[in-house]
Amino acid sequence: MRHLGLALVTVTGLVLPQWTLAEVRLHTAVHRVHSSIGAGGGFKLELTDAALVAAGDELRYTIAFTNTGLVSVDPGAIVITNPIPESTEYVWDTAGGADARVLFRASATANAPVDDASEAAAAFLPLDELVVTEGGVVRSAAAAEVRAVRWIYEVFLPPGESSEVWFHVRLQ
């Protein structure tokens, strides 16, 4: 199986003494998504091993994060940014996470960089506000133009506690 992505986390807003006591660890898991209609007519989502995937398969990236430090991490201090992996396309409106604000970056350019050094933080917007500029025309972004997902965890994360965020892509 090929490498399918990488999440980046920053912990901001901590004074130096707390920084030495605060630590957030990430774990990323990738699963194949099977969706169906259940016996009661409701939508059913099943996650399975992604060891064997093919073009057209939907994958779910889950990024779990744990405060392994000795102090609580402040609201807004945990920012996770995950580029959309190569050879995949974001599945519209599938990013989420408990107590996390979800933002997106889009570009009409296929290999646009997603790091903060190349683009202002304002380039990350809610999905319903996401636009691209192409040929001088500003328009709503398409799923294929989403280049990165960013989550801002908005509550305290006490020592030893965990949470998770996620998004789906379709393998091209």
Order of alpha helices (4+ residues) and beta strands (2+ residues): beta-alpha-beta-beta-beta-beta-beta-beta-beta-beta-beta-beta-beta
